Amino acid sequence: MSKPSTRHSPSFTIEPAEKLELTDECHHYQERHEVNWDIQKYFAQRYSIFSWYDEGIYMTDDAWFGVTPEPVANHVANDMYEIDSKKTTLVDMFAGAGGNTIAFALSGRWERIISIEKDAATLACAQHNAEVYGVEPGAITWVHGDSFEYLDSLKHRPEELHPGIRADTDATVVFASPPWGGPGYRTDEVFDLHNLQPYNLDQLHAACSPMEHALYLPRTSDIRQIAKLAPSGRKIEVVQYCMEGASKAMVAYIPEKGVTVADT
Ligand SMILES: C[S@@+](CC[C@H](N)C(=O)[O-])C[C@H]1O[C@@H](n2cnc3c(N)ncnc32)[C@H](O)[C@@H]1O
């Protein structure tokens, strides 16, 4: 008798994530006394971070430090709405608890949003929070993995990616809100972006290029370093995003390489 043939589905190095379960690291704190001292300042601002906090927003303790507050996330999403309509896919390199990704999805601007997070518990929070905010199921394709690996495959070896997360790079924009750290980032009047940790400006720019990209950076970032990244003949727009009169962050909007103004 001949051996029955077994059909293997092809395996890919990076695939869309399933819906992940919330874990013990994911919390919806209700009272100040439940919260670690280092998060209490952020807990006090919970409704400016997620206005629907009480509807059951979950975060890991680390996510509190990096989440983009909702008014800023909405403003960034509005500004990104204006990007050339030929760009139909948005890749969010650092999903975190979902602050930016949710605002991008609710803006209705993007045919596809691919949102990547390397920490499973944080990703579970982001998926859950998107549901809380009523984002349509399927509007966001989540990836549990390393966004640098994802972008490298997208640009050079797309066949390694599951078809559900392949994208035409000419029609793709990347948004990156990396973790902020490194010597001097809280104290320096002008922050040297070579010191941004764990990923510095050059690493972020190289990973996103040649695609158009928006980098969410500390408000004191050295804009001379950003200006040097402008493709020839193009300008970079830098926007400071403020809440209650104080800047929370700046976003550098960096045009794609190899496209002249006349082409756009
Ligand atoms: C500043 S937070 C992003 C916050 C997010 N914009 C929000 O509003 O919630 C950065 C996130 O990037 C994740 N991260 C760090 N390195 C990563 C990588 N190489 N690939 C994917 N995610 C990464 C961290 O786990 C963290 O959750």
The ligand as a MOL file (V3000), in Angstrom:
LIG
                    3D

  0  0  0     0  0            999 V3000
M  V30 BEGIN CTAB
M  V30 COUNTS 27 29 0 0 0
M  V30 BEGIN ATOM
M  V30 1 C 7.1300 53.2140 23.8660 0
M  V30 2 S 6.3260 51.6720 23.8000 0 CHG=1
M  V30 3 C 5.1320 51.9150 22.5130 0
M  V30 4 C 3.9080 52.5950 23.0200 0
M  V30 5 C 2.7400 52.6250 22.0580 0
M  V30 6 N 2.9320 53.5650 20.9990 0
M  V30 7 C 1.4620 52.9540 22.8260 0
M  V30 8 O 0.9060 54.0370 22.6310 0
M  V30 9 O 1.0440 52.1350 23.6290 0 CHG=-1
M  V30 10 C 7.5080 50.6380 23.0120 0
M  V30 11 C 7.0800 49.1780 22.8940 0
M  V30 12 O 7.9550 48.5580 21.9530 0
M  V30 13 C 8.1420 47.2150 22.3320 0
M  V30 14 N 9.3790 46.7840 21.6430 0
M  V30 15 C 10.6700 47.0560 21.9650 0
M  V30 16 N 11.5060 46.5480 21.0410 0
M  V30 17 C 10.7220 45.9550 20.1060 0
M  V30 18 C 11.0070 45.2740 18.8890 0
M  V30 19 N 12.2610 45.1080 18.4570 0
M  V30 20 N 9.9760 44.8090 18.1520 0
M  V30 21 C 8.6910 44.9780 18.5720 0
M  V30 22 N 8.3660 45.6070 19.7310 0
M  V30 23 C 9.3650 46.0950 20.4790 0
M  V30 24 C 8.2280 47.2620 23.8340 0
M  V30 25 O 7.9040 45.9970 24.3950 0
M  V30 26 C 7.1970 48.3480 24.1590 0
M  V30 27 O 5.9410 47.7740 24.4160 0
M  V30 END ATOM
M  V30 BEGIN BOND
M  V30 1 1 1 2
M  V30 2 1 2 3
M  V30 3 1 2 10
M  V30 4 1 3 4
M  V30 5 1 4 5
M  V30 6 1 5 6
M  V30 7 1 5 7
M  V30 8 2 7 8
M  V30 9 1 7 9
M  V30 10 1 10 11
M  V30 11 1 11 12
M  V30 12 1 11 26
M  V30 13 1 12 13
M  V30 14 1 13 14
M  V30 15 1 13 24
M  V30 16 1 14 15
M  V30 17 1 14 23
M  V30 18 2 15 16
M  V30 19 1 16 17
M  V30 20 1 17 18
M  V30 21 2 17 23
M  V30 22 1 18 19
M  V30 23 2 18 20
M  V30 24 1 20 21
M  V30 25 2 21 22
M  V30 26 1 22 23
M  V30 27 1 24 25
M  V30 28 1 24 26
M  V30 29 1 26 27
M  V30 END BOND
M  V30 END CTAB
M  END
